[in-house]
Amino acid sequence: MTNTSSVIKGSSGDFTIREVKKEVVAAALPMQDRWLPQSNLDLILPPIDVGVFFCYHNTPSLTFASVVATLKRSLAEALVTFYPFAGEVVKNSCGEPEVLCNNRGVDFTQVYADVELRDLDLHNPDESVEGKLVPRKKEGVLSVQATELRCGGVVVACTFDHRVADAYSTNMFLVSWSEIARYERLSLRPSFRRSMIKARRPARYDPHMDKLYVPISSLPPPGEAQHELISRMYYLTADQLERLQADASSGGPRRTKLESFSAFLWQKVAESAWREDTTEEKRNDAAALTKMGIVVDGRTRIVSGEGLEAEAMRTYFGNVLSIPYGEERVDVVSEKPLSWVAGRVHDCLKSGVTQEHFMDLIDWVETQRPEATLAKIYCAGSSDGPAVVVSSGQRFPVGKMDFGWGRPRVGSYHFPWGGDAGYVMPMPNPAGNGDWIVYMHLRKKQIEWIQAEAAHVFQPLTSDYLDSLTY
C-alpha cells in the first residue's frame, strides 16, 4: 500500500488528492503466455497513451469499498476475454512492438480527492483531470484508477496504450467490463484475428499514401515546441448542431453533422492564424497551408456485407484507423462560406472511407517495415501552418457505463497527445438529448479565438449545465 498527497487546483480553490492504495489486478483465470503480433495498422501508431474517465453521483447505499470490490472483480473477469490489456508491449527480434500476453495484470489505484463532484472544473481538464483523475500508465498496457470524492461521488478512469487498441476496441472492453459488473452476459466478444489485416502479394499502393504517412526516420529531429497546446471541454446543443448543419449544407448537398462541425472548427482554427498577425505578416502567411484530418474507422471498409468475416471485423480488437486529411490556404478557409469548407471536408473523408484506401495503407506499411512510421498530420502544424484532427466519438458508450450504481453524470476521452497538430473529439451527451460534449486539445491562441468568436457554439462544460440534464 502507498500513501501520497498533492495539491491541485479546482474551480472552488485548492484541493488535495491522496493515493490510498495501489495494486495489480490480473485476469481471474490462469493463462499461458502468448504473443499477439501488431498488425500493419497498429504499427502506424506512436507510443502514446489515451485516457478515458466517467464521473458518477454519490449512491448512498454503496460504500467506496464496495465500489472498488465490484470494479476489481469485474475487471479480473473482463481481462480473461480482453487478455491483451493484461499484458505488456515488448520489441520482437526485428525491433517492432508486439504484445506479450503474460497476464502481468493491470495497475489499479485507489485515490481520495478532497473535492465535490460539482466543483470539478471539467471545462479545464488540464487542471482537474490530467494526472489527477486519469492515471499515468507506467507499466503494462492498461491502468485503472478509482477516485472517491468528498461528496461520495466516484470517478472511474483508465489509461491505455494506443498501439494496442483504438477507441472502438476500448469501447468494447468498457461495455463488457460494465456488463460483467452487473452479472450480465457479454453482448459481444472481441476478435484477435490478425489475418484479417494482411498485405497483398505483391504489395501495391497509391502514391498518395506517401503524402499521408511518413517513415519516422525521414522527419527532422524534434525541436523546441513553438506553440503551447491546452485542453478544454465544451458542450454543443442539438439546436446549434442543426444550425451548423444547415449552414454547411446551404445551396448544396446535405452534409453530416460531423462534416459540418469539422468545417466550422477548421474555419475557426484558420481564422485564429489569419486574424492575429499584422497586415504585412498576413500577406506573407497568405500562402500558408492549414490541414484538417478526420479519423476514419476501417472496420466496415475492409470487409463489408454479412458473414463470418464481416462479424469478425466488426468485433476486431486492435487499431483499424486512418487519418486522411485535406489542406488549403489559411486565407481561403478563413474567407470562404462554411458550405464550401464543408465540401472540402467531405472530399477529404470520401478519399479515406473506401476499401482500397485501407488496403493501400496496409500495403504501404508493409513496404516500410521494420521502419517505424507515422501519420504525417500528427507531426504537422508547427512549421506547416495550423493543423487539427477530428475523431468522432459518437460511439462512445457513456450511457452504457453502468457498473451497478447508475449511468455516469459525464464521461469523456482525455487525449493531450503531444503532437504538433490539434486533436478534437466530439462525443454524445450521456443524457441522450442530441447535445455533444467536445474534448479539445488545441493551441492556446486557437482556444482563445474560439472562445471569443464562437462562444455561441462552444459553451464551457460546467456543473450547472450537467445539473440541468434529465438522465
Long-range contacts (C-beta under 8 A, 24 or more apart in sequence): 8-127, 8-128, 8-132, 9-121, 9-127, 9-128, 10-115, 10-119, 10-120, 10-121, 10-127, 10-128, 11-119, 11-120, 11-121, 11-124, 11-128, 12-115, 12-116, 12-119, 15-113, 15-114, 15-115, 15-119, 16-113, 16-114, 17-111, 17-112, 17-113, 17-114, 17-132, 17-147, 18-111, 18-112, 18-113, 18-114, 19-109, 19-110, 19-111, 20-110, 20-111, 20-112, 21-109, 21-110, 22-107, 22-108, 22-109, 22-110, 23-107, 23-108, 24-104, 24-105, 24-106, 24-107, 24-108, 25-72, 25-75, 25-76, 25-79, 25-105, 25-106, 25-108, 25-144, 26-76, 26-79, 26-86, 26-103, 26-104, 26-105, 26-106, 27-76, 27-79, 27-80, 27-83, 27-86, 27-103, 27-105, 28-76, 28-77, 28-79, 28-80, 29-80, 30-103, 31-80, 31-83, 31-86, 31-101, 31-102, 31-103, 33-100, 33-101, 33-102, 33-103, 34-83, 34-101, 35-98, 35-99, 35-100, 35-101, 36-84, 36-87, 36-98, 36-99, 36-101, 36-192, 36-194, 37-92, 37-98, 37-99, 37-194, 38-96, 38-97, 38-98, 38-99, 38-163, 38-318, 39-194, 39-197, 39-198, 39-318, 39-319, 39-362, 40-197, 40-198, 40-199, 40-361, 40-362, 40-365, 40-366, 40-369, 41-197, 41-298, 41-318, 41-319, 41-320, 41-321, 41-322, 41-358, 41-361, 41-362, 41-365, 42-97, 42-163, 42-164, 42-318, 42-319, 43-96, 43-97, 43-365, 43-369, 43-372, 43-373, 44-213, 44-319, 44-361, 44-365, 44-373, 44-374, 44-375, 45-162, 45-163, 45-319, 46-162, 46-163, 46-216, 46-372, 46-374, 46-378, 47-89, 47-97, 47-161, 47-163, 48-162, 48-163, 48-417, 48-418, 49-136, 49-137, 49-159, 49-160, 49-161, 49-162, 50-159, 50-160, 50-162, 50-167, 50-170, 50-413, 50-414, 50-415, 50-417, 51-129, 51-134, 51-135, 51-157, 51-158, 51-159, 51-413, 51-414, 51-415, 52-134, 52-157, 52-158, 52-159, 52-160, 52-170, 52-174, 52-411, 52-412, 52-413, 52-414, 53-129, 53-133, 53-134, 53-155, 53-156, 53-157, 53-158, 53-411, 53-412, 53-414, 54-155, 54-156, 54-157, 54-398, 54-401, 54-408, 54-410, 54-411, 55-117, 55-120, 55-122, 55-153, 55-154, 55-155, 55-408, 55-409, 55-410, 55-411, 56-153, 56-154, 56-155, 56-156, 56-405, 56-406, 56-408, 56-409, 57-117, 57-153, 57-406, 57-409, 58-117, 58-149, 58-151, 58-152, 58-153, 58-154, 59-152, 59-405, 59-406, 60-152, 62-405, 64-146, 64-148, 64-152, 64-154, 67-146, 67-148, 67-154, 67-403, 67-405, 68-110, 68-146, 70-181, 70-403, 70-404, 71-108, 71-144, 71-146, 71-156, 71-181, 71-403, 72-108, 73-181, 74-177, 74-178, 74-180, 74-181, 74-403, 75-106, 75-108, 75-144, 75-177, 77-180, 78-173, 78-176, 78-177, 78-180, 79-103, 79-105, 79-106, 81-176, 81-186, 81-189, 81-190, 82-172, 82-173, 82-176, 82-190, 82-317, 84-141, 84-164, 84-165, 84-192, 84-317, 85-141, 85-142, 85-160, 85-164, 85-165, 85-173, 86-140, 86-141, 86-142, 87-140, 87-141, 88-139, 88-140, 88-141, 89-141, 89-161, 89-163, 89-164, 94-369, 94-370, 95-370, 96-369, 96-370, 97-163, 99-141, 99-164, 104-139, 104-140, 105-140, 106-140, 106-141, 106-142, 106-143, 106-144, 107-135, 107-137, 107-138, 107-139, 107-140, 107-143, 107-144, 108-143, 108-144, 108-145, 108-146, 109-135, 109-143, 109-144, 109-145, 109-146, 110-145, 110-146, 110-147, 110-148, 111-145, 111-146, 111-147, 111-148, 112-147, 112-148, 113-147, 113-148, 113-149, 113-150, 113-155, 114-150, 115-149, 115-150, 116-149, 116-150, 116-151, 116-153, 117-149, 117-151, 117-153, 117-409, 117-463, 118-151, 118-463, 118-467, 119-463, 120-149, 120-463, 122-233, 122-410, 122-412, 122-461, 122-462, 122-463, 123-232, 123-233, 123-234, 123-460, 123-461, 123-462, 124-231, 124-232, 124-233, 125-231, 125-232, 125-233, 125-412, 125-414, 125-439, 126-230, 126-231, 126-416, 129-414, 130-231, 130-414, 130-416, 133-157, 134-158, 134-159, 134-414, 135-159, 137-161, 141-165, 153-409, 154-405, 156-401, 156-403, 162-319, 163-319, 164-318, 165-317, 165-318, 165-319, 166-297, 166-318, 166-319, 166-320, 166-321, 167-391, 167-393, 167-395, 167-396, 167-413, 168-297, 168-299, 168-320, 168-395, 169-316, 169-317, 169-318, 169-319, 171-395, 171-396, 171-397, 172-315, 172-317, 174-397, 174-400, 174-401, 175-397, 175-400, 175-401, 177-403, 178-400, 178-401, 178-402, 178-403, 181-403, 181-404, 182-402, 182-403, 182-404, 188-315, 189-315, 190-315, 190-316, 190-317, 191-311, 191-312, 191-313, 191-315, 191-316, 191-317, 192-316, 192-317, 192-318, 193-312, 193-316, 194-318, 196-302, 196-303, 196-309, 196-312, 196-313, 196-316, 197-302, 197-316, 197-318, 197-320, 197-362, 198-362, 199-362, 199-363, 199-365, 199-366, 200-359, 200-362, 200-363, 203-363, 203-364, 203-366, 203-367, 204-360, 204-363, 205-359, 205-360, 205-361, 205-363, 205-364, 205-367, 206-356, 206-360, 208-351, 208-360, 209-360, 209-361, 209-364, 210-364, 211-376, 212-322, 212-323, 212-324, 212-325, 212-361, 212-375, 212-376, 212-377, 213-361, 213-364, 213-365, 213-373, 213-374, 213-375, 213-376, 214-373, 214-374, 214-376, 214-379, 215-368, 215-371, 215-372, 215-373, 215-374, 216-371, 216-372, 216-373, 216-374, 217-371, 217-372, 219-374, 219-379, 225-382, 225-420, 226-382, 226-383, 227-381, 227-382, 227-420, 227-443, 227-444, 227-445, 228-443, 228-444, 229-416, 229-422, 229-441, 229-442, 229-443, 229-444, 230-441, 230-442, 230-443, 230-444, 230-447, 231-414, 231-416, 231-439, 231-440, 231-441, 232-440, 232-442, 232-447, 232-460, 233-412, 233-437, 233-438, 233-439, 233-440, 233-460, 233-461, 234-437, 234-438, 234-440, 234-458, 234-459, 234-460, 234-461, 235-429, 235-435, 235-436, 235-437, 235-438, 235-459, 235-460, 235-461, 235-465, 236-261, 236-426, 236-435, 236-436, 236-438, 236-457, 236-458, 236-459, 237-434, 237-435, 237-459, 238-433, 238-434, 238-435, 240-456, 240-457, 241-434, 241-435, 241-436, 244-338, 244-457, 247-338, 247-339, 248-338, 248-339, 248-341, 248-342, 249-339, 249-342, 250-337, 250-338, 250-339, 251-339, 252-339, 252-343, 253-346, 255-339, 255-342, 255-345, 255-346, 258-294, 258-390, 258-392, 258-394, 258-426, 259-342, 259-345, 259-346, 259-349, 260-338, 260-342, 261-390, 261-426, 261-436, 262-292, 262-294, 262-342, 262-345, 262-390, 263-338, 263-341, 263-342, 263-344, 263-345, 264-338, 264-341, 264-454, 264-457, 265-292, 265-388, 265-390, 265-424, 266-290, 266-292, 266-333, 266-341, 266-345, 266-388, 267-333, 267-334, 267-338, 267-341, 268-446, 268-449, 268-450, 268-453, 268-454, 269-386, 269-388, 269-422, 269-442, 269-446, 270-330, 270-331, 270-333, 270-334, 270-386, 271-334, 271-449, 271-453, 272-386, 272-443, 272-445, 272-446, 272-448, 272-449, 272-450, 273-330, 273-385, 273-386, 274-330, 274-331, 274-334, 275-334, 275-449, 276-445, 276-449, 282-331, 285-330, 285-331, 285-385, 286-329, 286-330, 286-331, 287-329, 288-329, 288-330, 288-384, 288-385, 289-327, 289-328, 289-329, 289-330, 289-384, 289-385, 290-327, 290-328, 290-329, 290-330, 290-333, 290-385, 290-386, 290-387, 291-325, 291-326, 291-327, 291-377, 291-380, 291-381, 291-384, 291-385, 291-386, 291-387, 291-388, 291-421, 292-325, 292-326, 292-327, 292-344, 292-345, 292-348, 292-387, 292-388, 292-389, 292-390, 293-323, 293-324, 293-325, 293-348, 293-375, 293-377, 293-387, 293-388, 293-389, 293-390, 293-421, 294-323, 294-324, 294-325, 294-345, 294-348, 294-349, 294-352, 294-389, 294-390, 294-391, 294-392, 295-321, 295-322, 295-323, 295-389, 295-390, 295-391, 295-392, 296-321, 296-322, 296-323, 296-324, 296-349, 296-352, 296-353, 297-321, 298-322, 298-357, 298-358, 301-353, 301-354, 301-355, 301-357, 301-358, 302-355, 302-358, 302-359, 304-355, 320-358, 322-352, 322-357, 322-358, 322-361, 323-352, 323-375, 323-377, 323-378, 323-389, 324-348, 324-349, 324-351, 324-352, 324-357, 325-376, 325-377, 325-387, 325-389, 330-385, 330-386, 377-421, 378-417, 378-419, 378-420, 378-421, 379-419, 379-420, 379-421, 380-420, 380-421, 381-419, 381-420, 381-421, 381-422, 382-420, 386-422, 386-443, 386-446, 387-420, 387-421, 387-422, 388-421, 388-422, 388-423, 388-424, 388-442, 389-421, 389-422, 389-423, 389-424, 390-424, 390-425, 390-426, 391-423, 391-424, 391-425, 392-425, 392-426, 393-425, 393-426, 393-427, 393-428, 393-439, 394-426, 394-427, 394-428, 396-427, 396-428, 398-427, 398-428, 398-430, 399-428, 399-430, 399-432, 407-471, 409-466, 409-471, 410-437, 410-461, 410-466, 412-437, 412-439, 413-439, 414-439, 415-439, 415-441, 416-441, 417-441, 422-446, 429-469, 430-469, 430-471, 431-469, 431-470, 431-471, 433-469, 433-470, 437-461
